[in-house]
Amino acid sequence: MSYNELRHLADSWGLVFLAAAFLTFIGWTFRKGAHVHHDRAANMIFDEDQDNG
């Protein structure tokens, strides 16, 4: 595979892959029920139930 073929592959399919990954990550963040996990992660530092050593 030459440099130009590799560059063409990266320009076309690489862009498609990165766009699909970006949309997947955005969709995963805003999925139904995700707010429960986000709230738990945001308030985790205030939990006093766990022994930190």
N, CA, C, O and CB atoms as a CASP TS submission, in Angstrom:
PFRMAT TS
TARGET T0000
AUTHOR 0000-0000-0000
METHOD Language model
MODEL 1
PARENT N/A
ATOM      1  N   MET     1       0.859  -1.168   0.000  1.00  0.00           N
ATOM      2  CA  MET     1       0.000   0.000   0.000  1.00  0.00           C
ATOM      3  C   MET     1       0.904   1.228   0.000  1.00  0.00           C
ATOM      4  O   MET     1       1.782   1.368   0.851  1.00  0.00           O
ATOM      5  CB  MET     1      -0.977  -0.001   1.230  1.00  0.00           C
ATOM      6  N   SER     2       0.680   2.099  -0.948  1.00  0.00           N
ATOM      7  CA  SER     2       1.506   3.295  -1.054  1.00  0.00           C
ATOM      8  C   SER     2       0.987   4.379  -0.101  1.00  0.00           C
ATOM      9  O   SER     2      -0.082   4.262   0.499  1.00  0.00           O
ATOM     10  CB  SER     2       1.524   3.816  -2.514  1.00  0.00           C
ATOM     11  N   TYR     3       1.772   5.408   0.006  1.00  0.00           N
ATOM     12  CA  TYR     3       1.401   6.529   0.882  1.00  0.00           C
ATOM     13  C   TYR     3       0.103   7.179   0.402  1.00  0.00           C
ATOM     14  O   TYR     3      -0.765   7.504   1.211  1.00  0.00           O
ATOM     15  CB  TYR     3       2.537   7.582   0.931  1.00  0.00           C
ATOM     16  N   ASN     4      -0.028   7.366  -0.898  1.00  0.00           N
ATOM     17  CA  ASN     4      -1.229   8.024  -1.424  1.00  0.00           C
ATOM     18  C   ASN     4      -2.478   7.180  -1.190  1.00  0.00           C
ATOM     19  O   ASN     4      -3.540   7.728  -0.893  1.00  0.00           O
ATOM     20  CB  ASN     4      -1.067   8.307  -2.918  1.00  0.00           C
ATOM     21  N   GLU     5      -2.371   5.869  -1.316  1.00  0.00           N
ATOM     22  CA  GLU     5      -3.518   4.997  -1.044  1.00  0.00           C
ATOM     23  C   GLU     5      -3.895   5.052   0.427  1.00  0.00           C
ATOM     24  O   GLU     5      -5.077   5.107   0.767  1.00  0.00           O
ATOM     25  CB  GLU     5      -3.209   3.549  -1.455  1.00  0.00           C
ATOM     26  N   LEU     6      -2.899   5.037   1.295  1.00  0.00           N
ATOM     27  CA  LEU     6      -3.153   5.112   2.734  1.00  0.00           C
ATOM     28  C   LEU     6      -3.771   6.451   3.111  1.00  0.00           C
ATOM     29  O   LEU     6      -4.671   6.515   3.949  1.00  0.00           O
ATOM     30  CB  LEU     6      -1.855   4.893   3.520  1.00  0.00           C
ATOM     31  N   ARG     7      -3.289   7.510   2.492  1.00  0.00           N
ATOM     32  CA  ARG     7      -3.833   8.838   2.770  1.00  0.00           C
ATOM     33  C   ARG     7      -5.282   8.929   2.298  1.00  0.00           C
ATOM     34  O   ARG     7      -6.125   9.495   2.993  1.00  0.00           O
ATOM     35  CB  ARG     7      -2.979   9.927   2.091  1.00  0.00           C
ATOM     36  N   HIS     8      -5.572   8.385   1.138  1.00  0.00           N
ATOM     37  CA  HIS     8      -6.940   8.388   0.629  1.00  0.00           C
ATOM     38  C   HIS     8      -7.867   7.596   1.553  1.00  0.00           C
ATOM     39  O   HIS     8      -8.990   8.021   1.825  1.00  0.00           O
ATOM     40  CB  HIS     8      -6.981   7.808  -0.793  1.00  0.00           C
ATOM     41  N   LEU     9      -7.397   6.450   2.030  1.00  0.00           N
ATOM     42  CA  LEU     9      -8.184   5.642   2.958  1.00  0.00           C
ATOM     43  C   LEU     9      -8.454   6.401   4.248  1.00  0.00           C
ATOM     44  O   LEU     9      -9.576   6.388   4.754  1.00  0.00           O
ATOM     45  CB  LEU     9      -7.468   4.326   3.262  1.00  0.00           C
ATOM     46  N   ALA    10      -7.441   7.057   4.778  1.00  0.00           N
ATOM     47  CA  ALA    10      -7.609   7.811   6.020  1.00  0.00           C
ATOM     48  C   ALA    10      -8.520   9.013   5.815  1.00  0.00           C
ATOM     49  O   ALA    10      -9.308   9.349   6.698  1.00  0.00           O
ATOM     50  CB  ALA    10      -6.251   8.268   6.554  1.00  0.00           C
ATOM     51  N   ASP    11      -8.421   9.663   4.660  1.00  0.00           N
ATOM     52  CA  ASP    11      -9.265  10.823   4.392  1.00  0.00           C
ATOM     53  C   ASP    11     -10.732  10.446   4.250  1.00  0.00           C
ATOM     54  O   ASP    11     -11.603  11.214   4.655  1.00  0.00           O
ATOM     55  CB  ASP    11      -8.797  11.528   3.141  1.00  0.00           C
ATOM     56  N   SER    12     -11.017   9.303   3.695  1.00  0.00           N
ATOM     57  CA  SER    12     -12.409   8.933   3.473  1.00  0.00           C
ATOM     58  C   SER    12     -12.968   8.128   4.644  1.00  0.00           C
ATOM     59  O   SER    12     -13.854   8.602   5.355  1.00  0.00           O
ATOM     60  CB  SER    12     -12.540   8.136   2.181  1.00  0.00           C
ATOM     61  N   TRP    13     -12.464   6.929   4.845  1.00  0.00           N
ATOM     62  CA  TRP    13     -13.026   6.058   5.876  1.00  0.00           C
ATOM     63  C   TRP    13     -12.633   6.491   7.285  1.00  0.00           C
ATOM     64  O   TRP    13     -13.374   6.247   8.237  1.00  0.00           O
ATOM     65  CB  TRP    13     -12.584   4.632   5.644  1.00  0.00           C
ATOM     66  N   GLY    14     -11.491   7.122   7.422  1.00  0.00           N
ATOM     67  CA  GLY    14     -11.106   7.639   8.736  1.00  0.00           C
ATOM     68  C   GLY    14     -12.066   8.712   9.209  1.00  0.00           C
ATOM     69  O   GLY    14     -12.444   8.752  10.380  1.00  0.00           O
ATOM     70  N   LEU    15     -12.458   9.587   8.284  1.00  0.00           N
ATOM     71  CA  LEU    15     -13.417  10.636   8.614  1.00  0.00           C
ATOM     72  C   LEU    15     -14.778  10.047   8.969  1.00  0.00           C
ATOM     73  O   LEU    15     -15.430  10.504   9.908  1.00  0.00           O
ATOM     74  CB  LEU    15     -13.555  11.613   7.449  1.00  0.00           C
ATOM     75  N   VAL    16     -15.199   9.051   8.231  1.00  0.00           N
ATOM     76  CA  VAL    16     -16.479   8.391   8.516  1.00  0.00           C
ATOM     77  C   VAL    16     -16.430   7.727   9.892  1.00  0.00           C
ATOM     78  O   VAL    16     -17.375   7.846  10.672  1.00  0.00           O
ATOM     79  CB  VAL    16     -16.814   7.342   7.420  1.00  0.00           C
ATOM     80  N   PHE    17     -15.337   7.031  10.191  1.00  0.00           N
ATOM     81  CA  PHE    17     -15.210   6.362  11.484  1.00  0.00           C
ATOM     82  C   PHE    17     -15.207   7.363  12.636  1.00  0.00           C
ATOM     83  O   PHE    17     -15.892   7.150  13.636  1.00  0.00           O
ATOM     84  CB  PHE    17     -13.937   5.523  11.520  1.00  0.00           C
ATOM     85  N   LEU    18     -14.449   8.447  12.513  1.00  0.00           N
ATOM     86  CA  LEU    18     -14.396   9.436  13.589  1.00  0.00           C
ATOM     87  C   LEU    18     -15.728  10.152  13.775  1.00  0.00           C
ATOM     88  O   LEU    18     -16.111  10.458  14.905  1.00  0.00           O
ATOM     89  CB  LEU    18     -13.303  10.451  13.310  1.00  0.00           C
ATOM     90  N   ALA    19     -16.431  10.422  12.693  1.00  0.00           N
ATOM     91  CA  ALA    19     -17.749  11.047  12.805  1.00  0.00           C
ATOM     92  C   ALA    19     -18.738  10.104  13.490  1.00  0.00           C
ATOM     93  O   ALA    19     -19.527  10.535  14.330  1.00  0.00           O
ATOM     94  CB  ALA    19     -18.274  11.452  11.414  1.00  0.00           C
ATOM     95  N   ALA    20     -18.696   8.832  13.136  1.00  0.00           N
ATOM     96  CA  ALA    20     -19.587   7.857  13.772  1.00  0.00           C
ATOM     97  C   ALA    20     -19.255   7.698  15.254  1.00  0.00           C
ATOM     98  O   ALA    20     -20.160   7.599  16.083  1.00  0.00           O
ATOM     99  CB  ALA    20     -19.490   6.497  13.061  1.00  0.00           C
ATOM    100  N   ALA    21     -17.970   7.672  15.592  1.00  0.00           N
ATOM    101  CA  ALA    21     -17.569   7.570  16.996  1.00  0.00           C
ATOM    102  C   ALA    21     -18.028   8.800  17.770  1.00  0.00           C
ATOM    103  O   ALA    21     -18.524   8.673  18.890  1.00  0.00           O
ATOM    104  CB  ALA    21     -16.041   7.405  17.115  1.00  0.00           C
ATOM    105  N   PHE    22     -17.871   9.984  17.191  1.00  0.00           N
ATOM    106  CA  PHE    22     -18.303  11.212  17.850  1.00  0.00           C
ATOM    107  C   PHE    22     -19.800  11.195  18.120  1.00  0.00           C
ATOM    108  O   PHE    22     -20.237  11.511  19.227  1.00  0.00           O
ATOM    109  CB  PHE    22     -17.938  12.426  17.003  1.00  0.00           C
ATOM    110  N   LEU    23     -20.583  10.832  17.121  1.00  0.00           N
ATOM    111  CA  LEU    23     -22.030  10.786  17.305  1.00  0.00           C
ATOM    112  C   LEU    23     -22.446   9.727  18.326  1.00  0.00           C
ATOM    113  O   LEU    23     -23.408   9.921  19.070  1.00  0.00           O
ATOM    114  CB  LEU    23     -22.714  10.517  15.975  1.00  0.00           C
ATOM    115  N   THR    24     -21.721   8.612  18.360  1.00  0.00           N
ATOM    116  CA  THR    24     -21.999   7.573  19.347  1.00  0.00           C
ATOM    117  C   THR    24     -21.729   8.070  20.755  1.00  0.00           C
ATOM    118  O   THR    24     -22.527   7.835  21.662  1.00  0.00           O
ATOM    119  CB  THR    24     -21.165   6.330  19.063  1.00  0.00           C
ATOM    120  N   PHE    25     -20.609   8.756  20.946  1.00  0.00           N
ATOM    121  CA  PHE    25     -20.273   9.278  22.278  1.00  0.00           C
ATOM    122  C   PHE    25     -21.272  10.336  22.733  1.00  0.00           C
ATOM    123  O   PHE    25     -21.647  10.366  23.905  1.00  0.00           O
ATOM    124  CB  PHE    25     -18.860   9.867  22.278  1.00  0.00           C
ATOM    125  N   ILE    26     -21.702  11.193  21.830  1.00  0.00           N
ATOM    126  CA  ILE    26     -22.699  12.203  22.183  1.00  0.00           C
ATOM    127  C   ILE    26     -24.031  11.523  22.522  1.00  0.00           C
ATOM    128  O   ILE    26     -24.681  11.884  23.503  1.00  0.00           O
ATOM    129  CB  ILE    26     -22.885  13.222  21.022  1.00  0.00           C
ATOM    130  N   GLY    27     -24.428  10.557  21.724  1.00  0.00           N
ATOM    131  CA  GLY    27     -25.669   9.836  22.000  1.00  0.00           C
ATOM    132  C   GLY    27     -25.617   9.069  23.305  1.00  0.00           C
ATOM    133  O   GLY    27     -26.609   8.998  24.029  1.00  0.00           O
ATOM    134  N   TRP    28     -24.466   8.498  23.606  1.00  0.00           N
ATOM    135  CA  TRP    28     -24.306   7.738  24.850  1.00  0.00           C
ATOM    136  C   TRP    28     -24.435   8.659  26.065  1.00  0.00           C
ATOM    137  O   TRP    28     -24.993   8.264  27.089  1.00  0.00           O
ATOM    138  CB  TRP    28     -22.941   7.015  24.872  1.00  0.00           C
ATOM    139  N   THR    29     -23.927   9.869  25.951  1.00  0.00           N
ATOM    140  CA  THR    29     -23.992  10.827  27.052  1.00  0.00           C
ATOM    141  C   THR    29     -25.418  11.254  27.345  1.00  0.00           C
ATOM    142  O   THR    29     -25.794  11.405  28.507  1.00  0.00           O
ATOM    143  CB  THR    29     -23.147  12.044  26.738  1.00  0.00           C
ATOM    144  N   PHE    30     -26.214  11.450  26.305  1.00  0.00           N
ATOM    145  CA  PHE    30     -27.570  11.965  26.466  1.00  0.00           C
ATOM    146  C   PHE    30     -28.636  10.882  26.355  1.00  0.00           C
ATOM    147  O   PHE    30     -29.795  11.187  26.077  1.00  0.00           O
ATOM    148  CB  PHE    30     -27.833  13.030  25.443  1.00  0.00           C
ATOM    149  N   ARG    31     -28.262   9.621  26.569  1.00  0.00           N
ATOM    150  CA  ARG    31     -29.244   8.551  26.470  1.00  0.00           C
ATOM    151  C   ARG    31     -30.234   8.609  27.634  1.00  0.00           C
ATOM    152  O   ARG    31     -29.980   9.238  28.661  1.00  0.00           O
ATOM    153  CB  ARG    31     -28.545   7.190  26.435  1.00  0.00           C
ATOM    154  N   LYS    32     -31.353   7.940  27.444  1.00  0.00           N
ATOM    155  CA  LYS    32     -32.388   7.920  28.471  1.00  0.00           C
ATOM    156  C   LYS    32     -31.861   7.208  29.710  1.00  0.00           C
ATOM    157  O   LYS    32     -31.315   6.109  29.612  1.00  0.00           O
ATOM    158  CB  LYS    32     -33.672   7.230  27.950  1.00  0.00           C
ATOM    159  N   GLY    33     -32.018   7.821  30.853  1.00  0.00           N
ATOM    160  CA  GLY    33     -31.579   7.228  32.102  1.00  0.00           C
ATOM    161  C   GLY    33     -30.152   7.563  32.494  1.00  0.00           C
ATOM    162  O   GLY    33     -29.701   7.164  33.568  1.00  0.00           O
ATOM    163  N   ALA    34     -29.438   8.281  31.655  1.00  0.00           N
ATOM    164  CA  ALA    34     -28.044   8.601  31.962  1.00  0.00           C
ATOM    165  C   ALA    34     -27.922   9.639  33.070  1.00  0.00           C
ATOM    166  O   ALA    34     -26.893   9.712  33.742  1.00  0.00           O
ATOM    167  CB  ALA    34     -27.339   9.098  30.718  1.00  0.00           C
ATOM    168  N   HIS    35     -28.961  10.438  33.264  1.00  0.00           N
ATOM    169  CA  HIS    35     -28.868  11.481  34.281  1.00  0.00           C
ATOM    170  C   HIS    35     -28.662  10.909  35.683  1.00  0.00           C
ATOM    171  O   HIS    35     -28.067  11.564  36.538  1.00  0.00           O
ATOM    172  CB  HIS    35     -30.117  12.337  34.258  1.00  0.00           C
ATOM    173  N   VAL    36     -29.146   9.708  35.918  1.00  0.00           N
ATOM    174  CA  VAL    36     -28.947   9.067  37.220  1.00  0.00           C
ATOM    175  C   VAL    36     -27.458   8.812  37.458  1.00  0.00           C
ATOM    176  O   VAL    36     -26.948   9.060  38.550  1.00  0.00           O
ATOM    177  CB  VAL    36     -29.743   7.741  37.305  1.00  0.00           C
ATOM    178  N   HIS    37     -26.773   8.321  36.442  1.00  0.00           N
ATOM    179  CA  HIS    37     -25.344   8.056  36.555  1.00  0.00           C
ATOM    180  C   HIS    37     -24.550   9.353  36.677  1.00  0.00           C
ATOM    181  O   HIS    37     -23.576   9.420  37.425  1.00  0.00           O
ATOM    182  CB  HIS    37     -24.858   7.254  35.351  1.00  0.00           C
ATOM    183  N   HIS    38     -24.968  10.380  35.942  1.00  0.00           N
ATOM    184  CA  HIS    38     -24.274  11.668  36.003  1.00  0.00           C
ATOM    185  C   HIS    38     -24.449  12.308  37.376  1.00  0.00           C
ATOM    186  O   HIS    38     -23.498  12.858  37.931  1.00  0.00           O
ATOM    187  CB  HIS    38     -24.793  12.614  34.907  1.00  0.00           C
ATOM    188  N   ASP    39     -25.652  12.238  37.923  1.00  0.00           N
ATOM    189  CA  ASP    39     -25.890  12.797  39.258  1.00  0.00           C
ATOM    190  C   ASP    39     -25.085  12.053  40.314  1.00  0.00           C
ATOM    191  O   ASP    39     -24.518  12.669  41.216  1.00  0.00           O
ATOM    192  CB  ASP    39     -27.382  12.745  39.603  1.00  0.00           C
ATOM    193  N   ARG    40     -25.037  10.733  40.204  1.00  0.00           N
ATOM    194  CA  ARG    40     -24.268   9.940  41.168  1.00  0.00           C
ATOM    195  C   ARG    40     -22.779  10.268  41.083  1.00  0.00           C
ATOM    196  O   ARG    40     -22.108  10.380  42.108  1.00  0.00           O
ATOM    197  CB  ARG    40     -24.492   8.436  40.926  1.00  0.00           C
ATOM    198  N   ALA    41     -22.269  10.420  39.879  1.00  0.00           N
ATOM    199  CA  ALA    41     -20.853  10.754  39.711  1.00  0.00           C
ATOM    200  C   ALA    41     -20.559  12.164  40.212  1.00  0.00           C
ATOM    201  O   ALA    41     -19.499  12.405  40.791  1.00  0.00           O
ATOM    202  CB  ALA    41     -20.444  10.624  38.239  1.00  0.00           C
ATOM    203  N   ALA    42     -21.479  13.091  39.997  1.00  0.00           N
ATOM    204  CA  ALA    42     -21.261  14.470  40.426  1.00  0.00           C
ATOM    205  C   ALA    42     -21.288  14.604  41.937  1.00  0.00           C
ATOM    206  O   ALA    42     -20.591  15.454  42.492  1.00  0.00           O
ATOM    207  CB  ALA    42     -22.304  15.379  39.813  1.00  0.00           C
ATOM    208  N   ASN    43     -22.086  13.776  42.618  1.00  0.00           N
ATOM    209  CA  ASN    43     -22.222  13.880  44.065  1.00  0.00           C
ATOM    210  C   ASN    43     -21.403  12.849  44.821  1.00  0.00           C
ATOM    211  O   ASN    43     -21.503  12.761  46.045  1.00  0.00           O
ATOM    212  CB  ASN    43     -23.656  13.745  44.446  1.00  0.00           C
ATOM    213  N   MET    44     -20.611  12.083  44.129  1.00  0.00           N
ATOM    214  CA  MET    44     -19.834  11.025  44.744  1.00  0.00           C
ATOM    215  C   MET    44     -18.841  11.565  45.786  1.00  0.00           C
ATOM    216  O   MET    44     -18.573  10.890  46.780  1.00  0.00           O
ATOM    217  CB  MET    44     -19.094  10.248  43.671  1.00  0.00           C
ATOM    218  N   ILE    45     -18.307  12.736  45.581  1.00  0.00           N
ATOM    219  CA  ILE    45     -17.325  13.275  46.531  1.00  0.00           C
ATOM    220  C   ILE    45     -17.963  13.683  47.848  1.00  0.00           C
ATOM    221  O   ILE    45     -17.264  13.876  48.843  1.00  0.00           O
ATOM    222  CB  ILE    45     -16.611  14.467  45.923  1.00  0.00           C
ATOM    223  N   PHE    46     -19.294  13.818  47.865  1.00  0.00           N
ATOM    224  CA  PHE    46     -19.975  14.226  49.074  1.00  0.00           C
ATOM    225  C   PHE    46     -20.484  13.042  49.895  1.00  0.00           C
ATOM    226  O   PHE    46     -20.996  13.228  51.000  1.00  0.00           O
ATOM    227  CB  PHE    46     -21.115  15.132  48.727  1.00  0.00           C
ATOM    228  N   ASP    47     -20.347  11.830  49.361  1.00  0.00           N
ATOM    229  CA  ASP    47     -20.802  10.650  50.087  1.00  0.00           C
ATOM    230  C   ASP    47     -19.884  10.389  51.270  1.00  0.00           C
ATOM    231  O   ASP    47     -18.662  10.340  51.131  1.00  0.00           O
ATOM    232  CB  ASP    47     -20.855   9.420  49.159  1.00  0.00           C
ATOM    233  N   GLU    48     -20.492  10.223  52.427  1.00  0.00           N
ATOM    234  CA  GLU    48     -19.710   9.933  53.634  1.00  0.00           C
ATOM    235  C   GLU    48     -19.875   8.501  54.074  1.00  0.00           C
ATOM    236  O   GLU    48     -19.365   8.120  55.128  1.00  0.00           O
ATOM    237  CB  GLU    48     -20.110  10.860  54.763  1.00  0.00           C
ATOM    238  N   ASP    49     -20.575   7.693  53.294  1.00  0.00           N
ATOM    239  CA  ASP    49     -20.845   6.308  53.666  1.00  0.00           C
ATOM    240  C   ASP    49     -19.623   5.420  53.501  1.00  0.00           C
ATOM    241  O   ASP    49     -19.495   4.420  54.206  1.00  0.00           O
ATOM    242  CB  ASP    49     -21.984   5.763  52.840  1.00  0.00           C
ATOM    243  N   GLN    50     -18.742   5.754  52.605  1.00  0.00           N
ATOM    244  CA  GLN    50     -17.592   4.905  52.347  1.00  0.00           C
ATOM    245  C   GLN    50     -16.407   5.324  53.202  1.00  0.00           C
ATOM    246  O   GLN    50     -16.169   6.508  53.440  1.00  0.00           O
ATOM    247  CB  GLN    50     -17.219   4.947  50.871  1.00  0.00           C
ATOM    248  N   ASP    51     -15.670   4.313  53.657  1.00  0.00           N
ATOM    249  CA  ASP    51     -14.466   4.574  54.429  1.00  0.00           C
ATOM    250  C   ASP    51     -13.309   4.793  53.470  1.00  0.00           C
ATOM    251  O   ASP    51     -12.998   3.912  52.669  1.00  0.00           O
ATOM    252  CB  ASP    51     -14.164   3.411  55.407  1.00  0.00           C
ATOM    253  N   ASN    52     -12.674   5.937  53.537  1.00  0.00           N
ATOM    254  CA  ASN    52     -11.589   6.263  52.620  1.00  0.00           C
ATOM    255  C   ASN    52     -10.231   5.887  53.176  1.00  0.00           C
ATOM    256  O   ASN    52      -9.216   6.343  52.648  1.00  0.00           O
ATOM    257  CB  ASN    52     -11.611   7.729  52.293  1.00  0.00           C
ATOM    258  N   GLY    53     -10.170   5.105  54.182  1.00  0.00           N
ATOM    259  CA  GLY    53      -8.909   4.601  54.656  1.00  0.00           C
ATOM    260  C   GLY    53      -8.433   5.285  55.854  1.00  0.00           C
ATOM    261  O   GLY    53      -7.365   4.956  56.370  1.00  0.00           O
TER
END
